[in-house]
Amino acid sequence: MAQLTRTESAEGEAGRLPAPPLAIETRGLRKEYGEQVAVHDVTIAVPRGEVFGFLGPNGAGKSTTVKMLLGLAFPTAGEARILGQPLGAVGAKRRIGFLPEQFRFHEWLRGEEFLDFHGQLYGLSRAERRRRIPEVLELVGLGGRGRDRLRTYSKGMLQRAGLAQALLNDPALVFLDEPTSALDPIGRREVRDIIRALKARGMTVFLNSHLLSEVETVCDRVAIVDRGHVVRQGTLKELLQASLDVDLTLGALDDAALRRIEEYGAIVAREAGALSVRMDDIEEVPRLVDALVRAGVAVYGVTPHRRSLEDVFLGAVEGEPSEVRSTQYEVRIHPAPVGAFGLPHSPPPFVLRTAYCVLPGAQR
């Protein structure tokens, strides 16, 4: 495969500044099993040193994609490079760590014996194994438990042991499939801290998780796959700030007022006295309020809603929801005296001051 250019994204956009080196780059990756297509078209770009979240519903093709990236399955079509090398290259595999979701360990082994066995599979020397095993046990919170047999480990401890083996060879790229699924809240927080520490060391983390809150907390970039296609991808900032919904509680509206609102965004929901507008920029909210007040519309409430990763995910796989909401910031504007906004002069200043003073807080 020819090296993918650094001045274009995975979606083929050109003309940007050179992108950072990529840990993973794929184009049109496809996998067929007979007449069944498990993966139709996966095109992603994962910069080195980032935490990348790979999301999708069950059966979306996530596991098949990971198998292809690891060299455990061969793509039917498409191109890919891992750590700058062709898919399946032994040199790249030596620099990869992997924690599968469903793993089975030899429970009669002690923790240190288990890691020593995997260290030999990695090709680590005896000296390297002696140095790395205590380090990774301490890193995952199993310091002092290496002499215990795996059969005595709790489910959460086994998850940590699996994470330790994925990090044993000090990989440049590690694949983690549901790494917090068996952990309590404290354990999940510790794994998040580990992922952040790995990133700080320059390691690339490919995270497959159904816990969207976890992904939103630690990931720099996300791709959402559905039915074998990548349907959304980008940095978290790009995905979460792509749009916001603003709920308005208003007085009487005429057709002219509705047209004025549609100049600022699409009306996605409407009922008596209230409507919801999907807007691209929160900075437009005060301008919309100003336009409504100047048009003589009584504005009683303005509530911007920032979208969560769950909102983005559901919108990508089920269609954009109009009723799903995330963090809410609300401002209430007390109604002016009856008929005040119908006067030809400007509306009372206290109404505008209230709107403009409170709305910037919604950017928190």
N, C-alpha and C positions, 0 to 999 in steps of 0.2 A: 504494500500500500504506500502510495506517495504521502509524504508528510503533509498533514493538513496545515494550511497557511495560518499564521498567527495574527493576521490582520482581518480575519473573518471569524464570526461566531459560528457555533454549530448549526445555525440556521442560515448561514451563507451571507450575512450582512458584511459588506466591505467598507473600507474607508476609515476604519477606526484606528486608534493608536495600537501599536503592537500589544497583544495580550500576553499575560504571564505564561510560562511553560505549563503544559498540560500534563496531569497525571493520567487522565483517561480522555480519549477522544474517539468518538464513534460517528459513523455516517451510514444511515440506512441499514442498520443492523436488523437482520431478519432470521427467524428460525421456524422451520416447518418440520412437523412430525407426520410424514405421510401427507394426507390431505388436510390435516389440522395445522393451522398457523398459530403458533404460540406467541410469537413476536412479529409484528408487521413491519415496524419502522421505528427504530430507536436511534436518535441522533442527539448526543449530549457532549458537553465539554466540561471537564472538571479541572480547574486550575490546581497546581501543586500547592500544598500547604493549607488548603481549605477543608472545611467539613461540609460534605455534600449529602443532602437528604434525598433519598429515592423513595417516592411515595406512590401508592396506588391501591385500589381495592383488591380483594382476593381474586386470583385468576387473571390479573391484569398483565402478567408477563414479567414481573419483577424477578422472581427466582430464576427463570430461564435466562433473563438478561445477565444476572450475576454469574450464572454458570458459564455463559459464553465469555464473560470478561475474565473469569478465573481459568479458562482453558479446559473446563470440565465438559463443555458441550461446544460443538463446532457450528458456527453460523451458516445458514443456507445461502445468505447473501449479505452484502454490506462490508464495511471496512472498520477496523478499530486498531488503536495503538494503546498500549499500557506502559507508562513510564518511558515513553518515547520508542518502544520496541513493538514489533508486530505481535498481534494476538497469539498467545501460546508460547512465546519465546521463553526459554528456560531462564535466561538472565533476568527477565522481569519477574518470573514466578518466585525466584529466590528473594526478591525484595517485597513480597506481598505477604500479609497476614490475613487470616480468615477465621471468623467466628460464625458458624452456621447457627440457624435458629434451633434446629433439632439435632443435638449432638448426643452421642453415647460414648462414655468413657469406660475404661477398664476399672471397675470399682474396687478391685482387690489391690490396685496400685496405690502407693502413697503419693501425695501431691508432688513431691520432688521427683519421684520415679516417673510419674506421668509426664512431667515437663522434660525430664532428661530424655525420655523416649522420643518426644516430639522434637527436642533439640537435635537428636541424631538424624531424624528425618529431614530437618532443615540443613543438615550438613555442618552443624556447629562443632567445633573441637571440644575436647573435654574441658580445657581451660575456659573456653567461652561459656560452656554450659554452667560450670561452677560459678562463674561471675554473674551470668544473666538470671539464673533461676531465683536466687534470693531477691534480686532487684525487681523482677516482675511480680513476685509474690507480695512484696511490700507495696508495690504500686497499686495492685488491685485489692488491697486490704486483707491479704491472707498471710501476712508476716507472722511467723511462729507456728503456722499450721501445716508446713510442708511435710512434716513427718507423719501426719495423720493420713489414714487411708481414705480414699474418695468415698467409700461407702458410708463413712461417718459425716460427710459433708451434707449440709442442707442444700435445698434446691438453689437458693441464692448463692451459696458458696461454690457450688458446681458451675454456676454461671460465671463467677469470678475466675475460677480455674480455667474455664474456656477462654475467657478474655486474656488471661496470662499466657496461654499457649499461642494466641494470635499475635501477641506482642513480643514473643520470645526472641525472634530473629531480628528485632529492632527494625521493622519494615518501613519502607518509604511510603507504602500505601496499605491501609488495612480496611478490610470489608467487615462490617459489623451488622449482623442480621438479628434484629430485635434484641439488642444487648441488655435491655433493662426489663425484659418480660417477666422474669422470676424474682425481681427485687422489690423490697419494700421502699417507701418514699426516701428513707435515708440512703439506702443502697443506690437508688436511681440518681440521687443528687451526687453521690460519690462517683458514679460512672460518668455523669456530666462533667465533673471536675477532671476526671481522667482524660476525657475527650478533649477538653480545653487544654490540658497539659500537653497532650500529643500534638495538637495544633501548634502550640507555642514552640515545640521542638522542630517544627517544619514538616510534620507528618501529614499526609492526606488521609482523611477518614471518609469512607463511603458508608453512609448510615442508612439502613433499611429499617423503618420502624412504623408501627401503626399508631404510636403515641404522638399525635401531632403537636402537643404542647412541648414534648421533649425536642422534637425537630425544630420547632420555632425558637427554642431556647439556645440551642448549640450550633445550628447550621448557618453557614454563610450563603449557601446556594441550594436550590431545590428543583427537582424535576418531578412532575406528576405524570404517571403513565396509566393509561386506561385502554383495555382491549388491544394491547400490543403496540399502542402509539403513545409517543410523548405529547401530551396535550397542553401542558404548561411547563415552562422552566424559566429560571432567572434567579437573581439574588433575592433574598427575603425582602429587602427594601423595595425592590421593583415590584414584587408580587403583592405585598401588603399595602403599598401606597398607590397602586394602579388606579384605584377609585375609592370613594366612600359614599355611603348613603346618608342623606340628611332628611330627618323627619321634621316637617313644618306643621304647626298648628296655626291655622289662619282663619280670618273672617271670610266674608262672602267673596267669591271669586267669579270673575266673568271670563269670557274667552280671551280678551286682551291680556288679562293677568296670567292666564295659563300659558299663553304664547311667550310672555316675558320670562316665566319660569323655565320654559323649555330652551331658552337661549343659554341657560347656565347648565343644563343637564337633562337627562331623560327622566320623566315621571314614571316610576316603577310600581307605585301603589297609591291608591286614592280612596278615601272614604269621606264621609261628611265632616267638614272642618279640618281635615288632616290629609296630608299626602307625603310621599317619600320621593326624593330626587336623587338620582345617582350622578355624582359629580366627580371630576378628575382632580380637583385641587381644593384643599380646604381654604385657601386664601380667597376663593371665589364666594365663600359663604357670606361674609359681611357685605359683599357687593350685591349678592342676591337679595339679602334683607333690605339693603338700602333701596334697591330698585322696587321692591314690593311696597315699602313704606311710601316712596315717592309716587307710586301708582295709586295710593289711597287704600291699600290692603292692610287690614289690621293683622299684625304679627304677634301671636300670643306665646309661641314656643318654638325654639330651634334646637334640634338634637342631632349633632353629627355622630356618625358611627364609624369607627375605624374597623376595617375588616381583619379578621384573624386568619391564620393559616387554614383553620377548619372551613371558614367561609370560602376561601380560594379553592380548597380541595373539593368541596361539594359543588361549587360552581363549575369546576373543570370536568367532573365526572358525571354530574347530574343536570347540568345547565345552571346558569346564573340564578341563585335564589333571590327573591325580593323580600323574604321575611326573615332570613337568617341575620342575626345581629351579633356584634362582638362588643368591645368596650364602648361604653356610652358616656358622653359628656353632654350635660343638659344645661340649658339656660332658659329661664322663664322671664317673659316680658309681660308685666301687668298691663291689662287692656287700658287703653286711653278712654277718656269720656266718649260717650256715644256721639258719633258724628264728627269727632275731632279730625279724623283722617280724610274726611270728605271736604275739608276746607281748602281753598285754593293756595293758601300759604304753606310753607314747609311744616312738617310734623314737629311736635314738641321735642326739644333737644334731649330731654331726659330719656326718651325711648331709644334714640340712636346711641347715646352714651352707654346705656345698659347693654345693648347688643354688642357694641364694639369692645367694651371692657371685658366681657366674659368670654366671647368666642375664641380669642387667642389661646385661652387655657385648654381648649380642645386639642391643641397640638401636642400635649404632653404624651 
